[in-house]
Structures are given as structure tokens and as C-alpha cells.
């Protein structure tokens, strides 16, 4: 879903013949490559957007356990995310990032960011029959002190960039691209989904718009992302 959002795709069928989507290398880069290789058709109809009219926010927890996610009016699409992991390897990287579709490149700046986890979490999940295929080939794996992957990180701020990647996929469940500013602190899939439900519950918080003249569309939406 993140690859679809990053490439501007909002009209396709997705068939899955297993319990979950293949993890591949733990990022969206393989999906981006395959989608672009398959080819993207332009539709004979204007793209429809969900444009925010007022701010919608959800929060959970208090104090050190607080986390939140917010959508605000913005004539374009940008996302900012801040993580808060007390870990030596994460502390050495950027824990906040902002990505703007009008100035950044999803394929270059976001798509290659891998999911991450800790050896103790992987061991616990495998003991419960989960993440059986998870490992250094498809995730950033850390022990109590360092990153264990021999090739290190793909981005200096890969941890928080993967959270941006996740959020773009979560928000694309709307079925239409957003014209909004998304910001979050320690959010995740569940809270992002809760944010979408909160948005849909307030009909006065958004409107559906189109741009008959693509030149009037916000920068970054007028054309599909070029192949890399």
C-alpha cells in the first residue's frame, strides 16, 4: 500500500493467496520496482482527492507512554514523524523526519527503508510460530547495543523513515490520495487506522475534490513518479 501511495496508484486490484503480503526485503523498494516494471496506465478520468478541511487527531496513553497522530489541512501532502526509542543504535540516528511529496522522491527517499526489530523480539515471535521468515535479509535487527546487519543502514535515519513508509501505506487505505499534513509521535499501524476512522466519522472535516486541469493540482501529484 505504501508503494501504491508513493507511486500515485489508486485504481488497481490486489490479490493475495496467503495469510499476509510477502515481506521481501522488509521495505517497499521491490514493490515499487515491480509495479513500475509492469507498467502504469493513466485513466481517462480526473483523480479524486480527500482534502482536509479541519484538523483531526487521536491520542493514546499519558506521560512517557503518550502517542498521537494528526491530519491537518494542507494544499499538498507531507508527513512528519518522530520516534522515541531508548536504544544506543537508534540514538545515533535521526529520530524525526519530514517528507513532502512536492519536493521529495518517494522511490529515493522513503521506499528503501526497512522494518526493524530486536533479537529478543524475533526469538519470542518465533517461539510463538510467528515471523518464521524474519531475519537479517528482510529487517534491521538489533541486539541491546548495535545494528547486526553487516551492511548497516540504508539511510542515516532509516528507522524513522520506515515509520513514514508505514504511515503512507496505512493512510492509503482511504482509497484516494490525501491533501493533508500528517504528523505523528510514536504512532503505529493501529493508531494510524484509528486516525482514519476518526476522519471518516467527521464528514465536515474533509471533502472530495478533483482537478480537471492537472496544472492546478498540487505539485507532486500532476504526474506519476518516474521509473528509477
BELMOVEN-V769292 format. One record per helix or strand of 3 or more residues. SS is the DSSP state (a for helix, b for strand). FROM is the first residue (numbers start at 1). TO is the last residue. If there is no record, write none. Layout:
ss/from/to
SS/FROM/TO
SS/FROM/TO
This chain:
ss/from/to
a/2/7
a/29/38
b/48/52
b/56/60
a/63/65
b/67/73
b/77/82
a/88/91
b/96/100
a/106/109
b/116/118
a/119/127
b/140/142
a/158/174
b/177/185
a/189/201
a/203/205
b/206/210
a/214/216
